[in-house]
Amino acid sequence: MAFILNIETSTSVCSVAIAKDGKVISSKESHGEKTHASHLTPFIEEVISNSGITSEELDGIAVSKGPGSYTGLRIGVSTAKGIAYALEIPVIAVCTLFSMANGLKEEKPDVFNDTDLLFCPMLDARRMEVYLALYNQELDNEPQVKAEIINENSFQQILNNRKIVFFGNGIEKCRKVIRHENAIFVEQFNPLARYMADISYSYFLKKNFVNMAYFEPFYLKDFIATTPKNLLK
């Protein structure tokens, strides 16, 4: 039996979940902007309390490793490492895009009955750029995670032969330029900690842990500081 704390902070959504042997028993999330620093620790305390266990009973901590928001990932990973050091338990890193694909399969299992579909989780990067990966119906491939600028020619060769399901907060900028009858867009789909539960448990059983001394989030791109719009006056 294994209790794993799952942390997801790669977007504006802050979420945590406690899972027992890969099954979620308590979860909490917030969809407000910039809530990670203030909400993450209280959320963790709440889900642990609601699960009926103590923090000392945790067997591991899983965290979304990215790609995604630089600040969000940094907060999530540093929190996971801090708790893991204190409790002397391992940290498990889960690809954000893989977790999203797993979550879509959980939420919309009927869609995955079509073996001809491909699944493309997308996260907003900057301007017309998105983070993405392309998964098959079984989610058993290991696609390259990319940062790509989307234009009217993106995915055209694939879409001419197969349908692609696009989902995540990156689709808003993409649906304006990807106009093809085989392009399917799923609205308002966010990465959540509960989508990580069965993945992190499988990694736990395989002892697929990170080296906490060297582990850093997968930013994919270098962080570029920007000036808030209200200061550009």
N, C-alpha and C positions, 0 to 999 in steps of 0.2 A: 504494500500500500504506500502511495506517495502523494503528499500534499505539495502542490506547486503554486507559487504566486506568479501570475502573469501580468506584465506591465506593458501598456501600449501608449506611447506619447509621440508618435511620428508625425501627427497632423495636429490641428487645433483641438481635436477630441482627446480628452484625457480619460483613460479607462484602465481598470484593474479587475482581476478575477482570481478567485481561488478555485483550483480544480483538484479533485480527488481521483487519482488514476485516470486522468484525462477528461473527467466529467465535471463541468462547472457546478459548484455548489453555492457560490456567492460572487456577485459582480456589481460594479458601480462605474458610472460614466458621466462625463460632463461634456456638452457640445459648445461651451462658451469659448471665446477667444482668449488666449494667453492665460489659461487657468492652471497649467501644469505645476508651476512653482507653489501655488497656494493650495491646490486640491490634491495633489498626488499622495502626500503622506497621510492626510486625514482619510482619503479613500482606502488606502492600504489598511489602516487601522480598523476602518469600518468593515471591510470585507472579511478580515481575519476574525473580528468579533462575531459577525453574522454567521460565519462558517462553523462556529462552535469549537474552534481550536485556538491554540496560542501560537505566537510567532515561533516559539521554540520547537513546535511540531512541524514546521515547514521543512521539506526535504530539498527544495531547490527554488530558484527564482528565474523565471524566463522573462526576457525583455525583447521588445522589437528593436532590431539592430539597424533598421533603415532599408532603403533610403527614405528620406523625408525631411522634415523641418530640422535644421541644425540645432536650434535651441531646444526643441522638444526632445529630440533624441539624446542630447547631452544630459538633460535633466533626468530622463528615464534611466539611462545607463548608469549615471553616477548614483542614483538612488538605489538601483538594483545591486550595484557593487558594494555600496555602503552597508546595506542590510545583510548581504551575503558574507561580507567580512566579519560582521558582528556575530552572525549565527554560525559561521564556519560551514556554509553550505554552498553548493556549486551554482554558477550562473549559466543559463542556457540562452543562446542568441537565436532569434527567429527572424528570417527575412520578412520584412513588412509586406511585400507583394505576394509572397507565397501564403502568408497568413490571410491576406485579403481573398485570394483565390479559394482557399480552404473555407473561408467564411461564406463566400457566395455559394459554394457547394452545399454548405449547411443550411443556408437560408432558402435556396432555390434548387433543391435536388432534382426536380423534374427537368430543369434546363440541361443538366449534365447527362441526361439519357441520350442526347443527340451526340453520337460519336464523331460527327463531322465538325462540331463547333470547336473554336479556339477561344481562349479566355485571356483578356488583356487588362489586368489591373493597372490603373494610371494614377499617379500622384502629381499634383501641381508642383512645378519647379519654379521657373521664372519666365516671364514673357510668354512665348509660345512653346516653351520647353516643358516636357513632362518626364517623370521617371516611369519606366514600364518594363514589363516582361510578358512573354507569350507562352501560356500553358496549354497543354492538351487536356482532354476530357478526364483523364485519369489522374492528372496532377503528378505524374510520375517522371516527367521530364525536368531537367534542370536548366531552364533558359538563362541566357545572359541578361542581367539587369542593366538597362541602358538609360541614359539621359538623352532624349531626342527632341529636336525641333520639329513640330508637326506642321505639315503643309498639305495641300490638296493631293499630292502624290503619295502620301504616307499610306502604307498597307495596301496599295492598289493591286499589286500582283496577287497577294493572298486573297483579298476580297473578291477578286474576279473568279475565284474557285471555291472559297469557303467562307462561312459566316464567322464573324468575330464578335464576341460579347465584350464591350468596353465598360468599365466601371471604376469608381473612385472619384476623388475631387478634381482630377485632371481632365475629366471628359467635357467639362463646360467649355473650355477653350478649343477642344478638338472636334466636337460635334458640328461646329460652325464650318469646318473645312473638310472633314471626312464625310462626304456625302455619297453614300453607296447603299444599295438595297440590301447588301449582306452585312452592313454594320448595325449592330444592336447595342443600344445604350441603356444601362441600368442606372436609374436615378438615385441620388442621395445614399450612396453606399460608402461607408467609412471603415477603416481598420479599427477593430475592437479587440480588447484583451481576451475576450471569451473565444474568439476565433483561433487563438494560439493554443488552446488547452490540449487538444489531442496531439498537436505537433510537438509541443514541449514535453509531453509525457513520453512520446516515442523517442525523442532525443535523450530524455532522462534514462530510459531503459538501456539505450545504447551507450550511455556515459559520454554523450556528445556535448561536452562542457567547454567553455572558453577559459583561457588563461587570464584570470582577472588582472594580473599585473600589466598585461599588454593589450587587453581588449579595448577597442574603441568603436564607436558607432560607424556604420558604413554610410558615410555622407555622400559618396559618389562624386560630388563636386566640391571644390573649395568654397568655404564660407566667404561671402562678400557682404561687408557691413553696408547698410543703406541708411539714409536719413529719413525719419518719419515725415510724411507729407505735410503734417501741420507745422513743421519747422521750415519747410521750403517756402518761405514768404519774405 
